[in-house]
Amino acid sequence: MRRPPPLGLRGRLTLVSVLGLAVGLALGGLALLSVLGHVLQRSVDAEAFQTADAVALLAAEDALPDPLPVAAGQVRVQVVDGQGRVRAASIDADRLVPMLPVDRIDHAARQRAFVRGERLGLPGPVRVVSVPTGTPAEPLTVLVGKSMADVNQGAEVVRFVLLVGIPLLVVILGGVAWRVVGATLRPVEALRSGAEEITGRAGGGRLPVPASRDEIHRLAVTLNDMLARLEAARARQRAFLADAAHELRSPLTNMRTELEVAGRLGERTDWPVVARDLLADTERLSRLVDDLLLLARLDEAGNTPAGAVAGTGVPGRAGRGRRATGPVELTELVRAVAARFPSPPVRVLPASGPRWTVGDPDDLHRVLTNLIDNAVRHCRSTVVVEVSGDAAAGIHLVTVTDDGPGIPAADRERVFDRFTRLDDARDRDAGGTGLGLAIVRELVRLHGGTVWLSDAEPGLRVSVRLPALPDPEP
């Protein structure tokens, strides 16, 4: 036997709301019947006691008429003595047999009881109340019986209305709930259809945003932001792959061309020159691959800055794929990097004291190497490196200044993009791979710092701000 298909979200929400409504209406109906029966019963008792008190007052004054003056209909009145004899009765009441058995009559307290209607000639059950009167020597009890037929009929009408009306109301409200839930979930279905359309065409797009300012509106906005970020990431990935393929193709093409020319020249080939050119292209290709692998590792490291760990002052790990970090003295690191370059162009200004930060020494070494290498390749005569800052303020500043042609203000942000070369630096031998500053920005960001360019008048100044650590205790 095949199982029925599971209910969807709309069906489940409608079912839960209808069941809750049905239970609530059923409990409300039972409470209504209970309260209505209690109120009607008290009303009957009040009318019966009112009649009994009036007759008891006449009996106390020894002024009982015969028959007793009560409204005809579904009311019977008797006055019974201590031996159970009927001393007076209304026109329709029995003058021989009391409405209550003699052993059930209490001549000293007010009572309530039910008796069968056939006993008194009234329809339905009869409510009988008793009120004592007379004297201790000659006690009398007034019995008043009132039919409950009208009360029961009214309760039956209400019960019938509830039995018919509640299911009908549940069905109607179930249909309303189905429509309301459907209208509520319609924006969700629009989001699903939009996502399916975007997936089907395998391209960018946006999900429809409902006009209502509710949770679904915020969900649509959030999903659109996510799609925009994914599309931007795909665009960056496509551009990165295209640029990487182009950059890798150039040295490979040069190497192939040199080998083909050497092969055609045969014995006339100057193999030492060919080997030198091939070695230069191989080194350039190796640098490019190393830069690409480093950028891939930085992208994999995510958005967790090393400064978040560094702020604790405890060596740790700074994100997925990052090596262990620890205190690094910037002044010594700058001197070690600058020592690799010729001394006339590179000059390190003396620092007032040690400048401690936290991070990966190899990564910070790569940052300084890239900056000084760029400055040396573009300077006219001098490169100045300075480490300054204030540990109390929580920052250290490393500046690399050259006296070269500089970079226009409009291009200072663009040069941090990958594979970006300006017009005056398109020569690959002089301009490098176009990844140096991109690597610098990513490494500095992962260390919780910032990097920016400014005028040196003449030349260019690159500034790197890093979080500072207090000087370690000796």
Secondary structure by P-SEA (a helix, b strand, c coil): ccccccccaaaaaaaaaaaaaaaaaaaaaaaaaaaaaaaaaaaaaaaaaaaaaaaaaaaaacccccccccccccbbbbbbccccccccccccccccccccccccccccccccccccccccccccbbbbbbbbbccccbbbbbbbbbbaaaaaaaaaaaaaaaaaaaaaaaaaaaaaaaaaaaaaaaaaaaaaaaaaaaaaacbbbbccccccccaaaaaaaaaaaaaaaaaaaaaaaaaaaaaaaaaaaaaaaaaaaaaaaaaaaccccaaaaaaaaaaaaaaaaaaaaaaaaaaaaaaacccccccccccccccccccccccccccccaaaaaaaaaaacccccccccccccbbbbbccaaaaaaaaaaaaaaaaaccccbbbbbbcccccccbbbbbbbbcccccccccccccccccccccccccccccccccaaaaaaaaaaaacccccccccccbbbbbbbbbbbccccc
